[in-house]
Amino acid sequence: MPARLTINLSNLKHNIESMKTKLHSNQEILAMVKADAYGSGLVETTKYLEENGIRNFGVAYLKEAKKLRAAGVKGKIVVFSGILPYEVEEAVNVDAVYSVSNLEILKDLDKKATSKVKIEIAIDTGMTRLGFAKEELVELASTLKTLNNVEVDGVYTHFSSADVEGKESFTKTQMKLFEECINILENEGIVIPNKHMDNSAGIMKYNLDKYNVVRLGISLYGYYPDSMFKSSVNLKGIFKLTAPICNIRTVGTGHNVSYGGTYTTDKETKIAVLQIGYADGFVRSLSNNFKVLVNGMEAPIIGRICMDTCMIDVTGIDVKLGDEAIIFDYDGVKLEEIANLTNTIHYEIITTIGKRVDREYIR
């Protein structure tokens, strides 16, 4: 059996209930399931969430929405990264809500639709990514009032730094600007059923009851947007990544290991080969720089990580073929270590685990 990512769905449910303690009574969760549900499996995870009462889902692309509808998901699906001009004709026939950031797509949706198409108005309050600027909103409202086939389902913005200590003033500036933008639209006669700005960090630190939807992302999967939030709510990681031992050999002093000879044994060394490599998301920069767990003991990576395999030093560890090494476990400790060692964030690690890694679900 190749490398395996075990997804603990009971921990997923725990995280929903934990985050609910941060919500106001009028608020609904919109679960972010983009990027293959953060690596956990788009269809499997979304269907489990729907079984457990979640009614709103966020994806990035039209093809993700189509995949969920084909799988029988019935809840609301919001496509947050918008749609491209060549996708409009197809999009109007898919039961989804589309984030809109420009008038061109908005008008095209109205032109191509034969029945009402719902949209989310994206507002740029400082992320400088997607959304309308405050100065564009009067024209947007004027345009919306001329359209027959477009219906506003909501308005939202996205924090850039809610998870960064010392950036509170910027986040509060975003909050103030968002409120001003909503007021402009409503004063222009635009009815807005749903309003949201909070991501996981926002929910934990800034959540206001004036907005009736929150977007649950990384915290849904059991990880904190920053370590400063660990005392805010109890989360449980849903991922455990393991890889089996496919070969064991003992070599003497002076043996080069893997490509480039970046590691040379300095003693008699028992080496185990793991069936996981950089094609599976176990990045090459961890070569000679990370320890996995084998039968409760740490075993260092030696030599360069290959495309399909990597080598570990198991000298002094009782191992046999087929034993599994733990790359990271549900507690997230090794996951954070990988993120720190590779100068990135845990979001990137979990969303880039390769497709050939088996997914196993436990409840």
C-alpha positions as a printed Julia matrix, in Angstrom:
363×3 Matrix{Float64}:
   0.0    0.0     0.0
   1.44   3.43   -0.92
   1.44   6.49    1.29
  -1.88   7.09    2.97
  -3.69  10.19    4.2
  -6.18   9.25    6.89
  -8.99  11.76    7.35
 -10.69  11.7    10.73
 -14.26  12.83   10.12
 -15.21  12.75   13.8
 -12.53  15.41   14.36
 -14.09  17.41   11.52
 -17.43  17.28   13.33
 -15.73  18.29   16.58
 -14.27  21.37   14.88
 -17.67  22.44   13.59
 -19.13  22.25   17.08
 -16.14  24.06   18.59
 -16.34  26.92   16.11
 -20.08  27.22   16.63
 -19.31  28.43   20.16
 -17.8   31.54   18.55
 -20.89  32.36   16.49
 -23.88  34.56   17.19
 -27.36  33.05   17.08
 -28.17  34.66   13.71
 -25.08  33.34   11.93
 -24.69  30.45    9.51
 -21.51  28.63    8.56
 -20.28  28.65    4.99
 -17.76  25.8     4.84
 -14.83  26.4     2.53
 -14.27  23.18    0.58
 -12.13  24.63   -2.2
  -8.81  22.99   -3.13
 -10.27  19.5    -2.75
 -11.59  20.45    0.7
  -8.09  21.49    1.75
  -6.78  18.12    0.56
  -9.35  15.98    2.37
 -11.47  15.14   -0.69
 -14.03  17.53   -2.16
 -16.99  15.2    -2.54
 -16.43  12.99    0.49
 -15.88  15.88    2.9
 -18.68  18.06    1.53
 -21.21  15.23    1.71
 -20.18  14.51    5.3
 -20.56  18.19    6.19
 -23.99  18.25    4.57
 -25.0   15.17    6.57
 -24.01  17.1     9.69
 -26.11  20.17    9.02
 -23.89  22.46    6.96
 -25.93  24.08    4.17
 -23.47  26.47    2.52
 -20.23  25.62    0.74
 -17.46  27.67   -0.82
 -15.34  26.6    -3.77
 -12.89  28.46   -5.98
 -13.83  27.33   -9.48
 -16.84  26.43  -11.57
 -15.59  22.87  -12.12
 -15.66  22.28   -8.35
 -19.29  23.39   -8.19
 -20.16  21.09  -11.08
 -18.46  18.17   -9.38
 -20.43  18.72   -6.18
 -23.75  18.96   -8.01
 -22.95  15.8    -9.97
 -22.3   14.06   -6.65
 -25.73  15.05   -5.35
 -24.78  17.88   -2.98
 -27.9   20.0    -2.45
 -26.69  22.96   -0.38
 -25.76  26.4    -1.63
 -22.44  26.5    -3.47
 -20.61  29.81   -3.84
 -17.87  30.07   -6.49
 -15.46  32.57   -4.93
 -12.75  33.02   -7.56
 -15.31  34.09  -10.11
 -15.79  32.81  -13.63
 -14.03  33.56  -16.89
 -15.79  34.93  -19.98
 -15.77  31.57  -21.77
 -17.39  29.92  -18.73
 -20.42  32.2   -18.5
 -22.63  30.26  -20.89
 -22.05  27.07  -18.94
 -22.22  28.75  -15.52
 -25.76  30.06  -15.97
 -26.93  26.45  -16.23
 -25.21  25.31  -13.04
 -26.99  25.78   -9.72
 -24.37  27.95   -8.03
 -23.83  31.47   -6.72
 -21.05  33.41   -8.44
 -18.72  35.94   -6.9
 -18.55  38.96   -9.19
 -15.73  41.5    -9.24
 -16.32  43.36  -12.5
 -19.18  44.71  -14.61
 -18.18  42.77  -17.72
 -18.94  39.37  -16.19
 -22.01  40.72  -14.43
 -23.56  41.95  -17.67
 -22.61  38.76  -19.49
 -24.3   36.62  -16.85
 -27.48  38.62  -17.28
 -27.31  38.37  -21.06
 -26.71  34.62  -21.21
 -29.1   33.56  -18.43
 -32.65  32.4   -19.15
 -33.59  32.39  -15.46
 -32.32  34.12  -12.32
 -28.61  33.74  -11.6
 -27.49  34.53   -8.05
 -24.34  36.49   -7.37
 -22.16  37.51   -4.45
 -20.75  41.02   -4.72
 -17.06  40.94   -3.81
 -15.75  44.1    -2.14
 -12.05  44.93   -2.07
 -11.27  46.5     1.31
  -7.5   46.02    1.21
  -6.67  42.55   -0.04
  -6.17  43.94   -3.57
  -7.18  40.68   -5.16
 -10.84  40.39   -6.12
 -13.76  42.75   -5.68
 -15.16  46.18   -6.45
 -13.59  49.29   -4.99
 -15.75  51.66   -2.93
 -15.63  54.19   -5.76
 -17.21  51.72   -8.18
 -20.27  50.85   -6.12
 -22.66  53.55   -7.29
 -22.09  52.48  -10.9
 -22.45  48.83   -9.84
 -25.77  49.55   -8.16
 -26.99  51.48  -11.18
 -26.06  48.56  -13.44
 -27.71  45.98  -11.19
 -31.03  47.85  -11.38
 -31.02  47.47  -15.17
 -30.52  43.71  -15.17
 -33.36  41.2   -15.39
 -31.67  37.88  -14.75
 -29.24  38.61  -11.93
 -30.17  38.44   -8.26
 -27.9   39.59   -5.43
 -27.52  36.81   -2.88
 -24.86  38.46   -0.76
 -21.91  40.76   -0.34
 -18.56  39.95    1.21
 -14.99  41.03    1.72
 -11.83  39.19    2.72
  -9.39  40.05    5.5
  -5.73  40.16    4.52
  -4.21  40.17    8.0
  -6.73  39.07   10.62
  -4.29  36.33   11.63
  -1.32  38.67   12.01
  -0.43  40.16   15.37
   0.17  43.89   15.12
  -2.13  44.31   12.1
  -5.29  44.93   14.13
  -5.6   48.56   13.0
  -5.5   47.54    9.33
  -8.13  44.86    9.91
 -10.37  47.38   11.67
  -9.92  49.73    8.73
 -11.13  46.93    6.46
 -14.14  46.37    8.71
 -15.05  50.06    8.63
 -14.67  50.26    4.86
 -16.82  47.16    4.36
 -19.61  48.72    6.4
 -19.38  51.92    4.36
 -19.61  49.9     1.13
 -22.68  48.02    2.33
 -24.33  51.34    3.24
 -23.65  52.71   -0.26
 -25.26  49.69   -1.92
 -28.27  49.66    0.38
 -28.76  53.42    0.04
 -28.81  52.83   -3.72
 -31.67  50.37   -3.22
 -29.75  47.07   -3.47
 -31.23  44.38   -1.23
 -28.51  42.18    0.3
 -29.73  39.01    2.05
 -26.31  37.75    3.18
 -23.28  39.64    4.45
 -19.95  38.17    5.49
 -16.34  39.07    6.1
 -15.02  36.65    8.72
 -12.61  33.86    7.89
 -11.33  31.53   10.64
  -9.15  34.2    12.22
 -11.91  36.77   11.91
 -14.4   34.48   13.64
 -12.05  33.99   16.58
 -11.08  37.64   16.98
 -13.51  40.07   15.33
 -16.88  38.39   14.76
 -19.81  40.85   14.69
 -23.47  39.84   14.82
 -24.39  42.38   12.15
 -23.19  39.87    9.53
 -25.19  36.66    9.2
 -22.65  34.36    7.5
 -19.12  33.31    8.46
 -16.63  31.47    6.25
 -15.04  28.51    7.98
 -11.75  27.52    6.35
  -8.57  26.2     7.99
 -10.17  25.84   11.44
 -12.75  23.45    9.99
  -9.9   21.04    9.3
  -8.48  21.4    12.79
  -5.66  23.89   12.36
  -5.19  27.41   13.67
  -4.57  30.34   11.31
  -1.85  31.36   13.76
  -0.56  29.93   17.04
  -1.92  32.93   18.94
  -5.42  31.49   18.48
  -4.72  28.17   20.21
  -6.24  29.35   23.48
  -9.35  30.66   21.72
 -10.97  27.38   20.74
 -10.24  23.65   20.91
  -9.59  22.15   17.49
  -8.55  18.67   16.41
  -6.52  18.06   13.25
  -8.21  15.76   10.76
  -5.1   14.58    8.87
  -2.61  11.78    9.49
  -0.04  11.1     6.76
   1.82   7.8     6.76
   4.11   5.92    4.39
   5.12   2.23    4.37
   8.63   0.8     4.45
   9.32  -0.99    1.16
  12.98  -1.9     1.66
  15.48  -2.28    4.49
  19.24  -2.69    4.23
  22.32  -2.21    6.36
  25.42  -0.54    4.93
  28.83   0.31    6.3
  30.69   3.58    6.69
  31.21   5.77    3.63
  28.1    4.97    1.62
  26.45   7.81   -0.3
  22.68   7.94    0.0
  20.35   9.14   -2.79
  20.9   11.7    -5.55
  23.9   13.98   -5.39
  25.56  12.19   -2.5
  24.4   14.83   -0.03
  24.53  12.29    2.79
  27.33   9.84    3.53
  27.08   7.26    6.3
  29.6    7.73    9.11
  28.88   4.38   10.8
  27.16   1.1    10.11
  23.66   2.28    9.25
  20.31   0.53    8.86
  18.39   2.29    6.12
  14.68   1.98    5.39
  13.06   3.18    2.17
   9.65   4.83    2.42
   7.09   4.86   -0.39
   6.6    8.6    -0.42
   8.4   11.32   -2.34
   8.12  14.84   -3.63
   5.52  13.78   -6.23
   3.29  13.05   -3.22
   3.86  16.47   -1.69
   6.69  15.39    0.62
   8.85  18.25   -0.52
  12.49  17.82   -1.49
  13.62  20.68    0.76
  13.05  18.38    3.77
  15.99  16.25    2.61
  18.46  15.7     5.5
  16.28  18.04    7.55
  13.3   16.21    9.06
  12.51  13.21   11.25
   9.56  10.87   10.81
   8.17   8.57   13.5
   8.64   4.81   13.18
   7.28   2.56   15.91
   7.32   5.48   18.32
  10.89   6.56   17.58
  12.23   9.39   15.46
  14.06   8.45   12.28
  15.84  11.16   10.26
  15.52  11.58    6.5
  18.94  10.88    4.99
  19.87  11.94    1.49
  17.67  13.72   -0.99
  13.98  12.94   -1.13
  13.24  11.29   -4.48
  10.13  11.55   -6.65
   8.59   8.34   -5.3
  10.65   7.39   -2.26
  12.89   8.65    0.49
  15.38   7.05    2.86
  15.45   7.15    6.65
  18.0    6.05    9.21
  16.38   3.33   11.38
  19.55   2.23   13.15
  18.51   0.89   16.55
  14.82   0.75   15.65
  12.99  -2.58   15.33
  11.35  -2.39   11.89
  10.11  -4.74    9.19
   8.82  -4.42    5.65
   5.36  -2.88    5.59
   5.73  -0.95    8.84
   4.39   2.59    8.51
   6.26   5.78    9.23
   4.19   8.72   10.47
   4.99  11.9     8.55
   2.5   13.92   10.61
  -0.32  13.0    12.97
  -3.65  14.5    14.03
  -2.0   16.66   16.7
  -0.43  18.8    13.96
   2.99  19.04   15.65
   4.95  17.52   12.77
   2.79  19.38   10.26
   3.79  22.7    11.84
   7.4   21.57   11.88
   7.29  20.83    8.14
   5.74  24.24    7.47
   8.43  25.99    9.51
  11.28  24.03    7.93
  10.05  24.81    4.42
   9.25  28.47    5.16
   5.57  28.13    4.37
   2.22  27.57    6.09
   0.32  24.4     6.93
  -2.36  25.38    4.39
   0.15  24.73    1.62
   1.34  21.41    3.04
  -2.11  19.83    3.32
  -3.43  21.16    0.01
  -0.48  19.87   -2.01
  -0.51  16.25   -0.86
  -0.46  14.29   -4.12
  -3.46  12.55   -5.64
  -1.8    9.14   -5.7
  -1.65   9.19   -1.89
  -4.54   6.99   -0.8
  -7.31   8.7     1.16
  -8.92   6.73    3.98
 -11.86   8.06    5.98
 -12.6    7.15    9.58
 -15.62   8.29   11.54
